[in-house]
Amino acid sequence: SSGSVYVATAPSGDIGVSGSVFVTTGNTTVGDAGSILLTTGNGIAGSGGDIALVVGAAQGIFGNTTDGGDVLIAAGQTTDATRLGGNVKISGGLGSNENFEDGGSGGAIFL
């Protein structure tokens, strides 16, 4: 097995807020800004790894009620009148077995 990488902030304790984790690329004056690629490995005789974006539960205490956190996915803006803003692309996994009778089925998208 290969090792794991764990990035986390410390718990806040009884009262307070926990820290944030930021992953960002730098700005550029001329040229394209860098990308962030989050990928898992292929599974040979096993499943490929999952990617989960999960927002923690909002748990009211002392009679307080709280809203759950949001998941925001936003494509890039453009200020150029002749260009397009970025696209949001979501696709299910490909069922790519070459068997003529049962080549597998692609994955679904649930919204």
MDTraj code that builds the backbone (N, CA, C; nanometers):
import mdtraj as md
import numpy as np

residues = "SER SER GLY SER VAL TYR VAL ALA THR ALA PRO SER GLY ASP ILE GLY VAL SER GLY SER VAL PHE VAL THR THR GLY ASN THR THR VAL GLY ASP ALA GLY SER ILE LEU LEU THR THR GLY ASN GLY ILE ALA GLY SER GLY GLY ASP ILE ALA LEU VAL VAL GLY ALA ALA GLN GLY ILE PHE GLY ASN THR THR ASP GLY GLY ASP VAL LEU ILE ALA ALA GLY GLN THR THR ASP ALA THR ARG LEU GLY GLY ASN VAL LYS ILE SER GLY GLY LEU GLY SER ASN GLU ASN PHE GLU ASP GLY GLY SER GLY GLY ALA ILE PHE LEU".split()
xyz = np.array([
    [0.0836, -0.1198, 0.0000],
    [0.0000, 0.0000, 0.0000],
    [0.0868, 0.1243, 0.0000],
    [0.0400, 0.2269, -0.0698],
    [0.1111, 0.3547, -0.0636],
    [0.0607, 0.4329, 0.0563],
    [0.1320, 0.5345, 0.0923],
    [0.0965, 0.6127, 0.2105],
    [-0.0169, 0.7096, 0.1851],
    [-0.0689, 0.7654, 0.2911],
    [-0.1753, 0.8649, 0.2851],
    [-0.1183, 1.0029, 0.3150],
    [-0.1857, 1.1045, 0.2665],
    [-0.1526, 1.2427, 0.3004],
    [-0.2765, 1.3018, 0.3652],
    [-0.2590, 1.3568, 0.4830],
    [-0.3702, 1.4109, 0.5589],
    [-0.3407, 1.5575, 0.5877],
    [-0.4316, 1.6464, 0.5458],
    [-0.4176, 1.7895, 0.5721],
    [-0.5397, 1.8313, 0.6516],
    [-0.5184, 1.8895, 0.7683],
    [-0.6313, 1.9260, 0.8527],
    [-0.5928, 2.0420, 0.9434],
    [-0.6945, 2.1107, 0.9919],
    [-0.6741, 2.2100, 1.0966],
    [-0.7122, 2.1459, 1.2289],
    [-0.6673, 2.2024, 1.3357],
    [-0.6988, 2.1498, 1.4688],
    [-0.8436, 2.1822, 1.5044],
    [-0.9072, 2.0989, 1.5859],
    [-1.0416, 2.1316, 1.6336],
    [-1.0394, 2.2614, 1.7140],
    [-1.1546, 2.3287, 1.7210],
    [-1.1598, 2.4577, 1.7899],
    [-1.1644, 2.4436, 1.9408],
    [-1.1993, 2.3288, 1.9900],
    [-1.2235, 2.3155, 2.1340],
    [-1.3709, 2.3382, 2.1610],
    [-1.4036, 2.3674, 2.2867],
    [-1.5445, 2.3819, 2.3246],
    [-1.6117, 2.5039, 2.2631],
    [-1.5405, 2.6135, 2.2537],
    [-1.5985, 2.7366, 2.1986],
    [-1.4979, 2.7960, 2.1007],
    [-1.5455, 2.8356, 1.9849],
    [-1.4579, 2.8951, 1.8852],
    [-1.4855, 2.8374, 1.7479],
    [-1.4012, 2.8692, 1.6538],
    [-1.4155, 2.8186, 1.5173],
    [-1.2876, 2.7476, 1.4781],
    [-1.3010, 2.6478, 1.3933],
    [-1.1816, 2.5796, 1.3451],
    [-1.1250, 2.6583, 1.2277],
    [-1.0023, 2.6302, 1.1923],
    [-0.9364, 2.7012, 1.0836],
    [-0.9827, 2.6542, 0.9473],
    [-0.9413, 2.7244, 0.8442],
    [-0.9729, 2.6916, 0.7054],
    [-0.8509, 2.6310, 0.6380],
    [-0.8741, 2.5604, 0.5291],
    [-0.7668, 2.5068, 0.4471],
    [-0.7815, 2.5688, 0.3084],
    [-0.6768, 2.6308, 0.2595],
    [-0.6804, 2.6955, 0.1290],
    [-0.5801, 2.6285, 0.0358],
    [-0.6230, 2.6001, -0.0852],
    [-0.5337, 2.5541, -0.1911],
    [-0.5574, 2.6487, -0.3070],
    [-0.4553, 2.7183, -0.3491],
    [-0.4739, 2.8193, -0.4528],
    [-0.3505, 2.8282, -0.5404],
    [-0.3719, 2.8743, -0.6614],
    [-0.2588, 2.9045, -0.7490],
    [-0.2448, 3.0557, -0.7578],
    [-0.1313, 3.1004, -0.8006],
    [-0.1050, 3.2440, -0.8063],
    [-0.1713, 3.3131, -0.9241],
    [-0.1818, 3.4444, -0.9125],
    [-0.2313, 3.5279, -1.0212],
    [-0.1221, 3.5489, -1.1239],
    [-0.1623, 3.5930, -1.2421],
    [-0.0658, 3.6240, -1.3461],
    [-0.1039, 3.7538, -1.4143],
    [-0.0056, 3.8271, -1.4573],
    [-0.0312, 3.9507, -1.5304],
    [-0.0467, 3.9229, -1.6791],
    [0.0399, 3.8393, -1.7329],
    [0.0328, 3.7997, -1.8739],
    [0.0461, 3.6477, -1.8790],
    [-0.0503, 3.5799, -1.9376],
    [-0.0460, 3.4343, -1.9469],
    [-0.1529, 3.3704, -1.8604],
    [-0.1615, 3.2400, -1.8702],
    [-0.2639, 3.1647, -1.7985],
    [-0.2210, 3.1392, -1.6543],
    [-0.3172, 3.1447, -1.5625],
    [-0.2909, 3.1075, -1.4235],
    [-0.2836, 2.9552, -1.4137],
    [-0.2206, 2.9065, -1.3101],
    [-0.2064, 2.7627, -1.2908],
    [-0.3382, 2.6950, -1.2579],
    [-0.3423, 2.5651, -1.2768],
    [-0.4607, 2.4837, -1.2499],
    [-0.4415, 2.4034, -1.1225],
    [-0.5500, 2.3528, -1.0697],
    [-0.5474, 2.2590, -0.9578],
    [-0.6091, 2.1291, -1.0085],
    [-0.5359, 2.0223, -0.9977],
    [-0.5838, 1.8916, -1.0410],
    [-0.5952, 1.8020, -0.9190],
    [-0.7127, 1.7496, -0.8971],
    [-0.7374, 1.6579, -0.7874],
    [-0.7798, 1.5262, -0.8506],
    [-0.6983, 1.4246, -0.8353],
    [-0.7242, 1.2988, -0.9041],
    [-0.6930, 1.1815, -0.8126],
    [-0.7566, 1.0688, -0.8390],
    [-0.7265, 0.9461, -0.7658],
    [-0.6641, 0.8466, -0.8618],
    [-0.6091, 0.7414, -0.8074],
    [-0.5438, 0.6409, -0.8888],
    [-0.6412, 0.5445, -0.9540],
    [-0.5908, 0.4730, -1.0550],
    [-0.6656, 0.3666, -1.1196],
    [-0.6604, 0.2424, -1.0326],
    [-0.7641, 0.1637, -1.0357],
    [-0.7645, 0.0368, -0.9635],
    [-0.7469, -0.0782, -1.0616],
    [-0.6387, -0.1493, -1.0518],
    [-0.6179, -0.2684, -1.1337],
    [-0.6720, -0.3850, -1.0524],
    [-0.7725, -0.4533, -1.1042],
    [-0.8441, -0.5581, -1.0307],
    [-0.9077, -0.5011, -0.9040],
    [-0.9523, -0.3778, -0.9122],
    [-1.0189, -0.3092, -0.8018],
    [-1.0753, -0.1774, -0.8520],
    [-1.1474, -0.1082, -0.7685],
    [-1.2107, 0.0175, -0.8069],
    [-1.1121, 0.1332, -0.8048],
    [-1.1340, 0.2304, -0.8917],
    [-1.0618, 0.3565, -0.8822],
    [-1.1077, 0.4296, -0.7576],
    [-1.0244, 0.5185, -0.7075],
    [-1.0593, 0.5901, -0.5852],
    [-1.1698, 0.6917, -0.6073],
    [-1.2434, 0.7227, -0.5023],
    [-1.3510, 0.8221, -0.5059],
    [-1.2969, 0.9598, -0.4699],
    [-1.3693, 1.0620, -0.5104],
    [-1.3463, 1.1982, -0.4629],
    [-1.4773, 1.2436, -0.4005],
    [-1.4720, 1.2827, -0.2761],
    [-1.5922, 1.3261, -0.2056],
    [-1.5734, 1.4690, -0.1567],
    [-1.6686, 1.5539, -0.1881],
    [-1.6734, 1.6889, -0.1324],
    [-1.7895, 1.6880, -0.0339],
    [-1.7595, 1.6942, 0.0931],
    [-1.8624, 1.6798, 0.1953],
    [-1.8547, 1.7981, 0.2908],
    [-1.9674, 1.8617, 0.3133],
    [-1.9758, 1.9715, 0.4084],
    [-2.0170, 1.9144, 0.5434],
    [-1.9484, 1.9561, 0.6476],
    [-1.9802, 1.9082, 0.7824],
    [-2.1194, 1.9493, 0.8268],
    [-2.1756, 1.8743, 0.9186],
    [-2.3101, 1.9000, 0.9692],
    [-2.3132, 2.0256, 1.0561],
    [-2.4236, 2.0968, 1.0505],
    [-2.4478, 2.2112, 1.1386],
    [-2.5285, 2.1605, 1.2568],
    [-2.4731, 2.1698, 1.3747],
    [-2.5380, 2.1145, 1.4925],
    [-2.5631, 2.2254, 1.5936],
    [-2.6891, 2.2620, 1.6082],
    [-2.7245, 2.3672, 1.7025],
    [-2.7099, 2.3191, 1.8468],
    [-2.6604, 2.4063, 1.9315],
    [-2.6514, 2.3769, 2.0748],
    [-2.7058, 2.4960, 2.1525],
    [-2.7395, 2.4764, 2.2760],
    [-2.7912, 2.5819, 2.3637],
    [-2.9149, 2.6479, 2.3037],
    [-2.9996, 2.5706, 2.2327],
    [-3.1217, 2.6256, 2.1741],
    [-3.0997, 2.6981, 2.0425],
    [-2.9747, 2.7073, 1.9965],
    [-2.9476, 2.7750, 1.8697],
    [-2.9734, 2.6794, 1.7540],
    [-3.0241, 2.7332, 1.6452],
    [-3.0356, 2.6552, 1.5225],
    [-2.9424, 2.7173, 1.4199],
    [-2.8852, 2.6344, 1.3373],
    [-2.7878, 2.6825, 1.2406],
    [-2.8171, 2.6239, 1.1039],
    [-2.7749, 2.6947, 1.0004],
    [-2.7903, 2.6469, 0.8631],
    [-2.6738, 2.5561, 0.8274],
    [-2.6994, 2.4622, 0.7389],
    [-2.5923, 2.3785, 0.6863],
    [-2.5042, 2.4584, 0.5922],
    [-2.3819, 2.4114, 0.5731],
    [-2.2884, 2.4775, 0.4828],
    [-2.3230, 2.4518, 0.3369],
    [-2.2719, 2.5340, 0.2490],
    [-2.2977, 2.5259, 0.1056],
    [-2.1832, 2.4563, 0.0332],
    [-2.2132, 2.4029, -0.0839],
    [-2.1126, 2.3568, -0.1788],
    [-2.1253, 2.4472, -0.3000],
    [-2.0181, 2.5147, -0.3335],
    [-2.0187, 2.6086, -0.4450],
    [-1.9233, 2.5582, -0.5525],
    [-1.9748, 2.5441, -0.6720],
    [-1.8923, 2.5115, -0.7879],
    [-1.9181, 2.6221, -0.8889],
    [-1.8179, 2.6990, -0.9200],
    [-1.8363, 2.8124, -1.0096],
    [-1.7256, 2.8142, -1.1140],
    [-1.7632, 2.8335, -1.2373],
    [-1.6658, 2.8455, -1.3451],
    [-1.6146, 2.9893, -1.3512],
    [-1.5068, 3.0080, -1.4243],
    [-1.4404, 3.1378, -1.4298],
    [-1.5162, 3.2424, -1.5103],
    [-1.5027, 3.3641, -1.4659],
    [-1.5618, 3.4815, -1.5302],
    [-1.4673, 3.5338, -1.6367],
    [-1.5213, 3.5978, -1.7400],
    [-1.4384, 3.6728, -1.8331],
    [-1.4905, 3.8152, -1.8418],
    [-1.4002, 3.9094, -1.8594],
    [-1.4404, 4.0478, -1.8812],
    [-1.4217, 4.0870, -2.0274],
    [-1.3816, 3.9925, -2.1102],
    [-1.3606, 4.0167, -2.2536],
    [-1.4939, 4.0018, -2.3260],
    [-1.5362, 4.1053, -2.3983],
    [-1.6656, 4.1038, -2.4667],
    [-1.6743, 3.9963, -2.5748],
    [-1.5620, 3.9484, -2.6241],
    [-1.5633, 3.8510, -2.7325],
    [-1.5373, 3.7083, -2.6857],
    [-1.5254, 3.6872, -2.5562],
    [-1.4933, 3.5541, -2.5036],
    [-1.6072, 3.5035, -2.4145],
    [-1.6015, 3.3766, -2.3790],
    [-1.7043, 3.3127, -2.2970],
    [-1.6545, 3.2884, -2.1564],
    [-1.7445, 3.2945, -2.0600],
    [-1.7106, 3.2501, -1.9251],
    [-1.6873, 3.1000, -1.9258],
    [-1.6266, 3.0497, -1.8200],
    [-1.5960, 2.9073, -1.8124],
    [-1.7200, 2.8200, -1.8021],
    [-1.7083, 2.6963, -1.8439],
    [-1.8163, 2.5987, -1.8381],
    [-1.8063, 2.5153, -1.7110],
    [-1.9192, 2.4621, -1.6671],
    [-1.9225, 2.3609, -1.5620],
    [-1.9584, 2.2303, -1.6320],
    [-1.8689, 2.1341, -1.6254],
    [-1.8886, 2.0075, -1.6956],
    [-1.8963, 1.8947, -1.5935],
    [-2.0004, 1.8148, -1.6033],
    [-2.0182, 1.7003, -1.5159],
    [-2.0466, 1.5800, -1.6050],
    [-1.9729, 1.4733, -1.5859],
    [-1.9981, 1.3544, -1.6668],
    [-1.9878, 1.2296, -1.5805],
    [-2.0698, 1.1319, -1.6127],
    [-2.0625, 1.0026, -1.5467],
    [-1.9476, 0.9220, -1.6050],
    [-1.9058, 0.8200, -1.5342],
    [-1.7967, 0.7350, -1.5808],
    [-1.8347, 0.6556, -1.7042],
    [-1.7390, 0.6317, -1.7895],
    [-1.7584, 0.5590, -1.9142],
    [-1.7599, 0.4090, -1.8877],
    [-1.8560, 0.3384, -1.9441],
    [-1.8557, 0.1919, -1.9438],
    [-1.7894, 0.1460, -2.0719],
    [-1.6624, 0.1126, -2.0685],
    [-1.5849, 0.0994, -2.1915],
    [-1.5363, -0.0419, -2.2218],
    [-1.6013, -0.1430, -2.1674],
    [-1.5633, -0.2789, -2.2032],
    [-1.6029, -0.3047, -2.3480],
    [-1.5174, -0.3695, -2.4253],
    [-1.5425, -0.3877, -2.5687],
    [-1.6261, -0.5103, -2.6007],
    [-1.6810, -0.5793, -2.5022],
    [-1.7650, -0.6951, -2.5240],
    [-1.8893, -0.6531, -2.6020],
    [-1.9163, -0.7180, -2.7169],
    [-2.0262, -0.6798, -2.8051],
    [-2.1616, -0.6943, -2.7368],
    [-2.1814, -0.8001, -2.6574],
    [-2.3109, -0.8262, -2.5965],
    [-2.3333, -0.7471, -2.4683],
    [-2.2288, -0.7254, -2.3919],
    [-2.2442, -0.6541, -2.2650],
    [-2.1188, -0.5730, -2.2389],
    [-2.1108, -0.4571, -2.3004],
    [-1.9923, -0.3739, -2.2896],
    [-1.9865, -0.2871, -2.1675],
    [-2.0809, -0.3037, -2.0778],
    [-2.0831, -0.2195, -1.9587],
    [-2.1667, -0.0962, -1.9820],
    [-2.2063, -0.0319, -1.8760],
    [-2.2905, 0.0875, -1.8836],
    [-2.2171, 0.2042, -1.8199],
    [-2.2381, 0.3221, -1.8742],
    [-2.1810, 0.4411, -1.8157],
    [-2.2482, 0.4758, -1.6844],
    [-2.1795, 0.5532, -1.6031],
    [-2.2343, 0.5955, -1.4748],
    [-2.3368, 0.7051, -1.4913],
    [-2.4283, 0.7144, -1.3965],
    [-2.5359, 0.8138, -1.3984],
    [-2.4898, 0.9432, -1.3330],
    [-2.5669, 1.0489, -1.3555],
    [-2.5468, 1.1769, -1.2887],
    [-2.6723, 1.2041, -1.2058],
    [-2.6555, 1.2256, -1.0758],
    [-2.7667, 1.2538, -0.9864],
    [-2.7543, 1.3979, -0.9385],
    [-2.8558, 1.4785, -0.9650],
    [-2.8562, 1.6179, -0.9191],
    [-2.9723, 1.6402, -0.8254],
])
top = md.Topology()
chain = top.add_chain()
for i, resn in enumerate(residues, 1):
    res = top.add_residue(resn, chain, resSeq=i)
    for name in ("N", "CA", "C"):
        top.add_atom(name, md.element.get_by_symbol(name[0]), res)
traj = md.Trajectory(xyz[None], top)
